[in-house]
């Protein structure tokens, strides 16, 4: 099994890269998706978040108001640290369960937005960083996700710098490019990962 850590700044296009790697044959473990699962209604995770931040972080149907909570924590490092202390251990435990269930010869891609920030690079055989300029990130967040520029800049500022991410990269995928060029890069990276895993290219 080859354990790959995939990361990138918000708006860099990491989700598109993970989707393309799955098309190639990767087993994807998506930390963001798991982070949503562990705070779903009725979970101990959601109960802990409500205990820490109050009932105002819930929507009328009892689920987590993610945008509201995001606005609350991303401008306050102390509150963000509290949220992370609740969610990250739960995500880690579930990720290990999914990894254990993968085939022995799998290329397992862990899509981890905060890989750099949390010092997780040593957990992986290979770290792949999806890189885009801050201007590209900002444009995507405002134009494609509907964020205000202020909110987008706050989210970007809450993450590690571009330089810090690139420092831990074994492989860098440039996503300041058209989709077809991105596809070409991902195919090359996949061939490299398969070689590192000791498998025959598929």
C-alpha positions as CSV (number, residue, x, y, z in Angstrom):
1,X,0.0,0.0,0.0
2,X,1.2,3.5,-0.9
3,X,-0.1,6.2,1.4
4,X,-0.4,9.6,-0.3
5,X,-1.2,12.8,1.4
6,X,-2.9,15.2,-1.0
7,X,-3.3,18.9,0.1
8,X,-3.6,22.4,-1.3
9,X,-4.9,25.8,-0.3
10,X,-8.6,26.5,-0.3
11,X,-9.6,27.2,-3.9
12,X,-6.5,25.6,-5.4
13,X,-8.5,22.8,-7.0
14,X,-7.6,19.9,-4.8
15,X,-11.1,18.3,-5.1
16,X,-10.7,18.2,-8.9
17,X,-7.3,16.5,-8.6
18,X,-8.7,14.0,-6.1
19,X,-11.6,13.2,-8.5
20,X,-9.1,12.7,-11.4
21,X,-6.9,10.4,-9.2
22,X,-10.0,8.3,-8.4
23,X,-10.7,8.0,-12.1
24,X,-7.1,6.6,-12.5
25,X,-7.7,4.0,-9.8
26,X,-6.8,5.6,-6.4
27,X,-8.7,4.8,-3.2
28,X,-9.7,8.2,-1.9
29,X,-10.1,9.0,1.8
30,X,-11.6,12.5,1.9
31,X,-11.0,14.2,5.3
32,X,-13.5,17.0,4.5
33,X,-16.2,14.4,3.8
34,X,-15.4,12.5,7.0
35,X,-15.4,15.8,8.9
36,X,-19.0,16.2,7.9
37,X,-19.9,12.7,8.8
38,X,-18.4,12.9,12.3
39,X,-20.6,16.0,13.1
40,X,-23.8,14.7,11.5
41,X,-27.0,14.9,13.6
42,X,-27.0,12.4,16.5
43,X,-23.2,12.0,16.6
44,X,-21.1,12.5,19.7
45,X,-19.0,14.9,17.5
46,X,-22.0,17.2,16.9
47,X,-22.9,17.1,20.6
48,X,-19.3,18.2,21.5
49,X,-19.4,21.1,19.0
50,X,-22.7,22.3,20.5
51,X,-21.3,22.1,24.0
52,X,-18.3,24.2,22.9
53,X,-20.1,26.8,20.8
54,X,-23.7,26.8,21.8
55,X,-27.0,25.9,20.1
56,X,-26.7,28.9,17.6
57,X,-24.4,26.7,15.4
58,X,-27.3,24.5,14.6
59,X,-29.8,24.9,11.8
60,X,-33.6,24.6,12.5
61,X,-33.5,20.9,11.5
62,X,-30.8,20.2,14.1
63,X,-27.8,19.8,11.7
64,X,-24.6,21.8,11.9
65,X,-24.7,25.3,10.3
66,X,-21.4,24.9,8.6
67,X,-21.2,28.4,7.0
68,X,-22.2,30.0,10.3
69,X,-19.7,28.0,12.3
70,X,-17.0,28.8,9.7
71,X,-17.6,32.5,9.9
72,X,-17.3,32.2,13.7
73,X,-14.1,30.2,13.8
74,X,-12.0,31.3,10.8
75,X,-11.5,34.8,12.1
76,X,-10.7,33.6,15.7
77,X,-7.6,31.3,16.0
78,X,-8.7,30.3,19.6
79,X,-12.1,29.1,18.5
80,X,-10.7,27.4,15.4
81,X,-8.3,25.5,17.7
82,X,-11.2,24.4,19.9
83,X,-13.1,23.1,16.9
84,X,-10.1,21.3,15.5
85,X,-9.5,19.6,18.9
86,X,-13.0,18.1,18.6
87,X,-13.1,17.2,15.0
88,X,-9.5,16.1,14.1
89,X,-9.3,13.1,16.4
90,X,-12.6,11.8,15.1
91,X,-11.5,12.3,11.5
92,X,-8.2,10.6,12.2
93,X,-9.8,7.5,13.7
94,X,-12.3,7.1,10.8
95,X,-9.5,7.6,8.2
96,X,-7.5,4.8,9.8
97,X,-10.5,2.5,9.6
98,X,-11.0,3.2,5.9
99,X,-7.3,2.8,5.2
100,X,-7.2,-0.6,6.9
101,X,-10.1,-1.7,4.7
102,X,-8.3,-0.8,1.4
103,X,-6.6,-3.6,-0.7
104,X,-3.0,-4.3,0.2
105,X,-1.7,-3.0,-3.2
106,X,-3.8,0.1,-3.2
107,X,-2.6,3.7,-3.8
108,X,-4.5,5.3,-1.0
109,X,-4.9,9.1,-1.4
110,X,-5.7,11.0,1.8
111,X,-7.3,14.3,0.8
112,X,-6.3,16.4,3.8
113,X,-6.9,20.2,3.6
114,X,-4.9,21.0,6.8
115,X,-2.0,18.5,6.2
116,X,0.6,21.3,6.3
117,X,-0.9,23.1,9.3
118,X,-1.1,20.0,11.5
119,X,2.3,18.7,10.6
120,X,1.0,15.5,9.1
121,X,3.4,15.0,6.3
122,X,5.4,12.3,8.1
123,X,2.3,10.1,8.1
124,X,2.5,9.6,4.3
125,X,4.8,7.9,1.9
126,X,4.4,10.7,-0.6
127,X,2.9,14.3,-0.2
128,X,1.3,15.8,-3.3
129,X,0.5,19.5,-3.2
130,X,-2.0,21.1,-5.6
131,X,-0.7,24.6,-6.1
132,X,-2.4,27.8,-7.4
133,X,-1.6,31.4,-7.1
134,X,-3.4,33.4,-4.4
135,X,-5.1,35.4,-7.1
136,X,-6.5,32.2,-8.7
137,X,-7.6,30.9,-5.3
138,X,-9.4,34.2,-4.5
139,X,-11.1,34.3,-7.9
140,X,-12.4,30.7,-7.6
141,X,-13.7,31.3,-4.1
142,X,-15.6,34.4,-5.0
143,X,-16.7,33.4,-8.5
144,X,-17.4,29.7,-8.0
145,X,-18.2,29.3,-4.3
146,X,-20.0,32.7,-3.9
147,X,-17.9,33.9,-1.0
148,X,-17.4,37.5,-0.3
149,X,-13.9,38.7,-0.9
150,X,-13.4,39.4,2.8
151,X,-14.6,35.9,3.8
152,X,-12.4,34.3,1.1
153,X,-9.3,36.2,2.2
154,X,-10.0,35.3,5.9
155,X,-10.2,31.6,5.0
156,X,-7.0,31.8,3.0
157,X,-5.2,33.6,5.8
158,X,-6.2,30.9,8.3
159,X,-4.3,28.3,6.3
160,X,-0.6,27.7,5.9
161,X,1.2,29.9,3.4
162,X,1.8,28.7,-0.1
163,X,5.6,28.5,0.7
164,X,5.0,26.3,3.7
165,X,2.9,23.9,1.6
166,X,5.5,23.7,-1.1
167,X,8.2,23.0,1.5
168,X,6.6,19.6,2.4
169,X,5.8,18.6,-1.2
170,X,7.3,15.5,-2.8
171,X,5.2,16.2,-5.9
172,X,3.6,19.6,-7.0
173,X,0.7,19.8,-9.4
174,X,0.3,23.2,-10.9
175,X,-3.4,24.1,-11.1
176,X,-3.0,27.6,-12.7
177,X,-3.7,25.8,-16.0
178,X,-6.7,24.7,-18.2
179,X,-8.4,21.4,-17.2
180,X,-6.8,19.4,-20.0
181,X,-3.3,20.3,-18.9
182,X,-4.4,19.4,-15.3
183,X,-5.6,16.0,-16.5
184,X,-2.2,15.4,-18.2
185,X,-0.3,16.3,-15.0
186,X,-2.5,14.0,-12.9
187,X,-2.0,11.1,-15.3
188,X,1.8,11.6,-15.0
189,X,1.6,11.7,-11.2
190,X,-0.6,8.6,-11.2
191,X,2.0,6.7,-13.2
192,X,4.7,7.8,-10.7
193,X,2.6,6.8,-7.7
194,X,1.9,3.3,-9.2
195,X,5.7,2.9,-9.8
196,X,6.4,3.9,-6.2
197,X,3.7,1.4,-5.0
198,X,5.5,-1.4,-6.9
199,X,2.5,-2.1,-9.2
200,X,2.4,-2.5,-12.9
201,X,0.8,0.5,-14.7
202,X,-2.9,-0.1,-15.4
